[in-house]
Amino acid sequence: MILVWLLLILYTIFLAPGSGRDVIFHALIHGEFSNVEPLVVTIFSLLGVFPLLFASILLQDRRSGAWPFVLLSMGTGAFSLLPYFHLRGRFKEIEKIVTPVWLMRVTSSRSFIGIIVVLFILSLLPLTGGISLNAYGDAFMQSSLVSVMTVDFLILVPLSWYAMKRFRGISSPAAFIPIIGPAVLLWKQRGKKDNERT
């Protein structure tokens, strides 16, 4: 994990395409989505949903030490999560970071998982107007934000599958489906636990 993290940093600093004023970055930050390729908008939106998914996966262990990393991932994505996966199990001190009980209850609830699903669907709405892979490719080469967030997205997808397998005991190819796959699996797992209690 630490190697992937270092490569991601090196890519961001030295290799990511794009230079000068990042027009796409300014358009996304100011909510001018109509001026941006729909697929770029969707990826940008999905990166905002991923932290909620990882919260639901990682914050069910009171001594997981994950919540600060999940919180930081809301702005930095894999840049914050990869160090956590490296540290977990290697440094016992991380277990001293206790997850609040209320946070565990909220992020494990089916309501929270439902919110993730709804946000995922909303993130796909820009695609209804059609997409252009050529336009996305141009955006990738012209905008450092698009190039970095694309790589970030491609890391978060297998990372969520790995997290599901390691921390939730769910090993399924469906977890490779970005966000919605793990969310549905978590929904089913939560339902089983609720049924066992009744």
C-alpha positions as CSV (number, residue, x, y, z in Angstrom):
1,M,0.0,0.0,0.0
2,I,2.8,2.4,0.9
3,L,4.3,1.9,-2.6
4,V,1.0,2.7,-4.3
5,W,0.8,5.8,-2.1
6,L,4.3,7.0,-3.0
7,L,3.6,6.4,-6.7
8,L,0.4,8.4,-6.5
9,I,2.2,11.3,-4.9
10,L,5.0,11.1,-7.5
11,Y,2.5,11.0,-10.3
12,T,0.6,14.0,-8.9
13,I,3.7,16.1,-8.5
14,F,5.8,15.2,-11.6
15,L,3.8,13.2,-14.1
16,A,0.2,14.4,-14.1
17,P,-0.6,16.2,-17.4
18,G,-1.9,19.8,-17.4
19,S,-0.2,23.1,-16.9
20,G,-1.2,26.7,-16.5
21,R,-4.6,27.8,-15.4
22,D,-6.9,24.8,-14.9
23,V,-10.1,25.8,-16.5
24,I,-11.9,22.6,-15.6
25,F,-10.8,22.8,-11.9
26,H,-12.4,26.3,-11.7
27,A,-15.6,25.2,-13.5
28,L,-16.0,22.2,-11.1
29,I,-15.3,24.3,-8.0
30,H,-17.8,27.0,-9.0
31,G,-20.5,24.5,-9.9
32,E,-20.4,25.3,-13.6
33,F,-21.0,21.7,-14.5
34,S,-22.6,22.5,-17.9
35,N,-19.2,23.6,-19.1
36,V,-17.5,20.3,-18.3
37,E,-17.6,16.9,-20.0
38,P,-20.4,14.9,-18.2
39,L,-18.1,11.9,-17.4
40,V,-15.7,14.3,-15.7
41,V,-18.5,15.6,-13.6
42,T,-19.6,12.1,-12.7
43,I,-16.1,11.0,-11.6
44,F,-15.8,14.2,-9.6
45,S,-19.1,13.5,-7.9
46,L,-18.3,9.8,-7.2
47,L,-15.1,10.8,-5.5
48,G,-17.2,12.7,-3.0
49,V,-19.3,9.6,-2.3
50,F,-16.3,7.2,-1.8
51,P,-15.5,8.5,1.7
52,L,-19.0,7.7,2.8
53,L,-18.6,4.2,1.5
54,F,-15.3,3.7,3.3
55,A,-16.8,5.1,6.5
56,S,-19.5,2.4,6.3
57,I,-16.8,-0.2,5.7
58,L,-14.1,0.8,8.2
59,L,-15.8,2.5,11.1
60,Q,-17.5,-0.7,12.5
61,D,-14.5,-1.6,14.6
62,R,-14.3,0.7,17.7
63,R,-10.5,0.5,17.7
64,S,-10.0,0.6,14.0
65,G,-8.4,4.0,14.2
66,A,-9.9,4.8,10.8
67,W,-12.1,7.8,11.4
68,P,-9.4,10.5,11.0
69,F,-8.2,9.0,7.8
70,V,-11.8,8.7,6.5
71,L,-12.4,12.3,7.4
72,L,-9.4,13.5,5.5
73,S,-10.3,11.3,2.5
74,M,-13.3,13.6,2.0
75,G,-10.9,16.0,0.5
76,T,-7.9,13.9,-0.5
77,G,-9.3,10.4,-1.4
78,A,-6.8,7.7,-1.7
79,F,-4.0,10.0,-0.5
80,S,-5.4,9.6,3.1
81,L,-6.7,6.1,2.9
82,L,-3.6,4.3,1.6
83,P,-1.5,5.3,4.6
84,Y,-4.2,3.9,6.9
85,F,-4.2,0.5,5.1
86,H,-0.4,0.4,5.5
87,L,-0.4,1.4,9.2
88,R,-3.3,-0.8,10.3
89,G,-1.9,-4.0,11.8
90,R,1.7,-2.6,11.8
91,F,1.4,0.0,14.5
92,K,-0.6,-0.8,17.6
93,E,-0.8,2.8,18.5
94,I,-3.4,3.3,15.9
95,E,-5.8,1.3,18.0
96,K,-5.7,4.1,20.6
97,I,-7.8,6.2,18.1
98,V,-11.3,5.1,19.2
99,T,-14.3,5.5,17.0
100,P,-17.3,7.1,18.8
101,V,-20.2,4.7,19.3
102,W,-22.6,7.1,17.7
103,L,-20.5,7.3,14.5
104,M,-20.3,3.5,14.4
105,R,-24.1,3.3,14.6
106,V,-24.8,5.9,12.0
107,T,-22.3,4.6,9.4
108,S,-23.5,0.9,9.9
109,S,-27.2,1.7,9.5
110,R,-29.1,0.8,6.4
111,S,-30.3,4.4,6.2
112,F,-26.7,5.6,5.8
113,I,-26.1,2.9,3.2
114,G,-29.2,4.0,1.5
115,I,-27.9,7.6,1.3
116,I,-24.8,6.3,-0.4
117,V,-26.9,4.5,-3.0
118,V,-29.0,7.7,-3.6
119,L,-25.9,9.8,-4.0
120,F,-24.4,7.2,-6.4
121,I,-27.5,7.4,-8.6
122,L,-27.5,11.2,-8.5
123,S,-23.8,11.2,-9.5
124,L,-24.8,9.3,-12.7
125,L,-27.4,11.8,-13.8
126,P,-25.0,14.0,-15.9
127,L,-24.3,10.9,-18.1
128,T,-27.9,11.0,-19.3
129,G,-26.9,13.8,-21.7
130,G,-24.3,11.5,-23.3
131,I,-20.5,11.3,-23.0
132,S,-17.5,11.6,-25.2
133,L,-14.4,9.6,-24.4
134,N,-12.4,11.8,-26.7
135,A,-13.5,14.9,-24.7
136,Y,-12.6,13.1,-21.5
137,G,-9.2,12.3,-22.9
138,D,-8.7,15.9,-23.8
139,A,-9.7,16.9,-20.3
140,F,-7.3,14.4,-18.9
141,M,-4.4,15.8,-20.8
142,Q,-5.3,19.5,-20.2
143,S,-6.3,19.4,-16.5
144,S,-4.1,18.1,-13.7
145,L,-7.2,17.8,-11.6
146,V,-8.9,15.4,-14.1
147,S,-5.8,13.3,-14.5
148,V,-5.2,13.0,-10.7
149,M,-8.8,12.3,-9.9
150,T,-9.0,9.7,-12.6
151,V,-6.0,7.8,-11.1
152,D,-7.5,8.4,-7.6
153,F,-10.8,6.8,-8.8
154,L,-9.0,3.8,-10.3
155,I,-7.2,3.2,-7.0
156,L,-10.3,3.6,-4.8
157,V,-12.3,1.0,-6.8
158,P,-9.9,-2.0,-6.0
159,L,-9.2,-0.5,-2.5
160,S,-12.9,-0.7,-1.6
161,W,-13.0,-4.3,-2.8
162,Y,-9.9,-5.0,-0.6
163,A,-11.5,-3.2,2.4
164,M,-14.7,-5.2,2.0
165,K,-12.7,-8.5,2.0
166,R,-10.3,-7.6,4.8
167,F,-12.5,-5.7,7.3
168,R,-16.1,-6.9,6.5
169,G,-15.4,-10.5,5.5
170,I,-17.1,-10.1,2.2
171,S,-15.3,-11.5,-0.8
172,S,-17.4,-10.9,-4.0
173,P,-16.7,-9.8,-7.5
174,A,-19.6,-7.4,-7.1
175,A,-17.4,-5.3,-4.7
176,F,-15.4,-4.3,-7.8
177,I,-18.5,-2.4,-9.1
178,P,-17.7,1.2,-8.1
179,I,-19.6,2.2,-4.9
180,I,-22.9,0.6,-5.7
181,G,-21.4,-3.0,-5.6
182,P,-20.0,-2.7,-2.0
183,A,-23.0,-0.6,-0.9
184,V,-25.5,-3.4,-1.9
185,L,-23.3,-6.0,-0.2
186,L,-23.2,-3.9,3.0
187,W,-27.0,-3.5,2.8
188,K,-27.5,-7.2,2.7
189,Q,-25.0,-7.8,5.5
190,R,-26.7,-5.3,7.7
191,G,-30.1,-6.9,6.9
192,K,-28.8,-10.3,8.0
193,K,-27.5,-8.9,11.3
194,D,-30.7,-7.1,12.0
195,N,-32.7,-10.3,11.3
196,E,-30.4,-12.3,13.7
197,R,-31.3,-9.9,16.5
198,T,-35.0,-10.3,16.0
